[in-house]
């Protein structure tokens, strides 16, 4: 395979892996755009609705580490297929759920999928691209949640009006099936001889437990946990808040504006990824520090905004502040492993943190909303964001090029 063919194949793999991430993100994010309908259908309040969003992540935590181990045994392709298959099955069960318990169970099954894909996608990128060129593809990967949120908040209103909340579940099921076919057809690992393919040269020297011994991986994981706590606490309720404050309880225009906000974030995270290609590996963490520091201010403001004139500026500013953080942690994570063959383990550890944050963010935010009001809910989000900025300062990365052996 020529150099040009390898580059083309690498981008095909990245794009399909990205679509796989979008498919799983659709499954994860389908509650907030129709949260008012679900709350009425099952007669539940904001706290229970928050758990319906976050319970999805329980299996994501359980499967994150096994995913990195299974990927070495079965290969990235078939692990991705399993991920998409679980998401499709869980969505199908959810469509026919008539009790909150059964819907919760279906969300746990779906969570198996996201726990795997969040390891597989970045692992494929780290296999196909050397560290100095991972910024742009990781930037694309880092936009998977934003693409999903844009799509769902844009479509969910009309779909829910026509088919109920079940229509959104049918849409996510169909999306998973289409991407599953593409994944089976085109995704694979690089050919032998690709220098950045993260496999141990001597399989007998590979020790899975060694992958857990990098303190930097755990520090980055804490930063990722804090981010998902903040962003999912915000994303779960922001459309409901805008509907109550600006649109007389109508979720349709509120969902549309949320969709616009996340649509703006897509090119922003890709641009930030491209910019990271031009930042030295050891300095990339400071993009996360600055991102978190600025993110704090808009989180403190998010559920206090009551002037309609502030809606458009908020929608324009928010994507820049949120978008920088996941782009940085996805790009840095493989390099927090002491050796390149442990990049998959590092991604599994990071994914545990991301799922813990996603698990806690919505119900904690919902608890504050339900018991103390909207403004009080901004306090835990803003405090957490400050801690995230501090945490990023201590992230250390390793240069995995053969001629390098020291920490950057």
Steps between C-alpha positions, in 0.01 A plus 500: 500500500646836394533796734212678325277189523579465870405863561172460310418176682585659833248778441230256385550304823492819708180625335318170552628478858374856546157397366507211747563750777211714372270196497580421863478867596153512341397211721646672806359847429146417391336575837561879538329615174173330599545507878170684556303231312678218686440665838129527419477147354659332805383762753847578635686815613835654396708283735362170364530635147864577574557140606338384178768697318792392713418134580611440145859540617507218757591236244727750332711497817487122529602436138765772454797296627388162357456678166871581482587140587248351257625728225838327516330160487225558243623809317362851480263411218299232681498687830345791310241267352409373848469859622258602224305176536441557872383854433256381233357224722459735795324759283259239370412388853451862599249560220264244652553599866180585684652532848783717626680190632514333159612823337778530760609142421510579128718803576748280688524265198560797272774613737707192417539644152623844597745355750665311216486752216661772711807275526498364146464830311804679651700174493447473125618858457811436710572191285465678167653840590831585674478727809600817316212453250222388735367847580275536194350146501458519879335837449255334262448217749456752781197644319298175512289617792438841346394352167259272681358779715458722194318228309275390785400843626422598140291193417353390832228764521329412173565126544348505850194692381439244226601174668544570872827449684513152346566661160832631628589147615416361153726761340797408717442130432507554123813715523682226694407235244626708205833574669531136606497399132767760414713397795491133400587589142785748529657533846824317573837545669804628306717262297820364650785746496297805600738658756231650722291181521472465879586133544774355715785369285522193720154390612655300784635827645155658512355526851145635514543617860791726402255718309345615829827624649524840334392771748452742212226281353309516827546877528367548146213265587406723794494800265278308258267398784461862602429606143223247438350580841475862387401461137232233554361682802466800270381319184229294672307804623595801288221448245245458780631819666483705181151367428378612844673840498483608135236294316202454736575132553534414128797265452504522119662845461718427801626176342569686176724754673686225686552328165647819353735531798639149460518539120734796555714284726574242229737711285643655816624169645641397162682835476636457852618152404683642199658766721621234744707350218708818520539500879780307667377181668604614847314831470168371371363458850494878544227523237291290739594721795390816318187330364387388845576840657282681247235226507447575870354843430242388244391206717436733792288715268315224308191452725489862613448655157154659473555776240406386146765734359768277658386180331682549169834612656484201735443263206801645314741507795417167669634269221847657515528444875360147513656378175863543598492258792403163343725569200795532736433196716435267204821622333711469816367172638701250288815696587437475876581129474865426577527282189290513179369145541316613813311778324186283491514453877544875548193563285305243702593673825404838353166359388424385854546855619288641218219261587516575872468869423210434264335283765521768769450823307130478402354370830711737713396794283140377501506471879610863538240616246220307669587603857674838478413647162676558170759754619628272778567224246776708342712495816616134494564530125718809537693365800570176316627694198754685715628165628526380139727790408728422795509129415614556140814678623640172634446286187831363370546342156756262349655524155457154346721553198775233490779756543328651806465343840436776745194686618409818316 
